[in-house]
């Protein structure tokens, strides 16, 4: 396996690695392929057990509780869209942790209201790909020392 970039490695590990995803991830293309094949529903339980996202955050950002129960009863995977949302949230979390150099600091920043975002938490903006890109831009500025 070739070397991965740190954020991609962190996303892979957050989602449960090869045993959960059914494939190794060496590139963004590999991760996109896993998303297109639909991530197993049990990945949600994994991220919740790891304390990465609360049940409420999973319901708000990835899949509503009723839909999740329906999928569990039918033993279905996440849809491509839900899989994409899970990967997006894990990517933003991994990036924040990388920028702040600490999981607790990065996760605290994601959940605290930010003036630049109309006093809304960055994690709330990451619900959409456009919002996630905005959060990535802010994190890049922080990383470069242009914003605090």
C-alpha positions in Angstrom: 0.0 0.0 0.0 1.3 3.4 -0.8 1.6 6.2 1.7 -1.5 8.3 2.4 -1.8 12.0 3.3 -2.4 12.5 7.0 -6.1 13.6 6.7 -7.0 10.8 4.4 -5.3 8.3 6.8 -7.3 9.8 9.7 -10.6 9.6 7.8 -9.8 5.9 6.9 -9.1 5.2 10.6 -12.2 7.2 11.9 -14.4 5.1 9.6 -13.1 1.8 11.0 -10.4 1.0 8.5 -10.3 -1.9 6.1 -12.4 -4.2 8.3 -15.3 -1.7 8.3 -15.0 -0.3 4.8 -14.1 -3.6 3.0 -11.2 -1.9 1.2 -7.9 -0.2 1.8 -7.7 3.5 1.0 -4.5 4.8 -0.5 -6.0 7.9 -2.3 -9.0 10.2 -2.5 -10.1 8.1 -5.5 -10.2 5.0 -3.4 -12.3 6.8 -0.8 -14.7 8.0 -3.5 -15.0 4.4 -4.7 -15.9 3.2 -1.2 -18.6 6.0 -1.0 -20.0 5.0 -4.3 -20.3 1.3 -3.1 -22.1 2.6 0.0 -20.6 2.4 3.5 -22.0 -0.2 5.8 -24.5 1.1 8.4 -22.4 -0.3 11.2 -19.8 2.4 10.5 -22.2 4.8 12.3 -22.1 2.7 15.4 -18.3 2.6 15.1 -17.9 6.4 14.9 -20.4 6.8 17.8 -18.5 4.2 20.0 -15.3 6.1 19.3 -16.9 9.3 20.5 -16.4 11.0 17.1 -20.0 12.1 16.7 -22.9 12.0 19.1 -26.2 10.3 18.3 -27.7 13.8 17.8 -25.0 14.8 15.4 -25.4 11.6 13.4 -29.1 12.3 13.1 -28.6 15.9 12.2 -25.7 15.6 9.8 -25.8 12.1 8.3 -29.1 10.1 8.7 -32.3 10.7 10.6 -33.0 8.2 13.4 -36.2 6.8 11.7 -34.3 6.2 8.5 -31.5 4.6 10.4 -33.8 2.2 12.2 -35.5 1.3 8.9 -32.0 0.5 7.3 -31.0 -1.5 10.4 -34.2 -3.6 10.2 -33.6 -4.3 6.5 -29.9 -4.7 6.9 -29.2 -2.1 4.3 -26.1 0.0 3.8 -26.0 3.8 3.9 -27.0 5.4 0.6 -24.3 7.0 -1.5 -25.5 10.4 -0.2 -25.4 9.4 3.4 -22.0 7.7 2.9 -20.7 11.0 1.4 -22.0 13.0 4.3 -20.3 10.6 6.8 -17.0 10.9 4.9 -17.4 14.7 4.7 -17.9 15.0 8.5 -15.0 12.7 9.2 -12.8 14.7 6.8 -13.7 18.0 8.4 -13.1 16.5 11.9 -9.7 15.0 10.8 -8.6 18.3 9.2 -9.5 20.3 12.3 -7.6 17.9 14.5 -4.6 18.1 12.2 -4.7 21.9 12.1 -5.0 22.3 15.9 -2.6 19.4 16.5 -5.0 17.9 19.1 -8.3 16.0 18.8 -9.9 17.7 21.8 -8.9 21.2 20.6 -10.0 20.5 17.0 -13.3 19.1 18.1 -14.0 21.9 20.5 -13.4 24.4 17.7 -15.8 22.6 15.4 -18.6 22.8 18.0 -18.2 26.3 19.3 -20.0 29.3 17.6 -17.6 31.3 15.4 -18.2 35.0 14.7 -17.1 34.6 11.1 -19.9 32.1 10.6 -22.7 34.3 12.0 -22.1 32.8 15.5 -22.8 29.3 14.2 -20.6 26.3 14.9 -18.3 25.2 12.0 -19.7 21.7 12.2 -23.2 23.0 11.4 -21.8 24.6 8.2 -20.2 21.3 7.2 -23.7 19.8 6.6 -23.2 20.7 2.9 -20.2 20.4 0.6 -20.2 24.1 0.1 -20.2 24.7 3.8 -17.5 22.1 4.3 -15.3 23.9 1.7 -15.8 27.1 3.7 -14.7 25.4 6.9 -11.6 24.0 5.1 -10.7 27.5 3.9 -11.0 28.9 7.5 -8.9 26.0 8.8 -6.3 26.6 6.1 -6.1 30.3 7.2 -5.7 29.2 10.8 -3.0 26.7 9.7 -1.1 29.4 7.9 -1.5 31.9 10.8 -3.9 34.2 9.0 -6.8 33.8 11.4 -7.1 32.9 15.0 
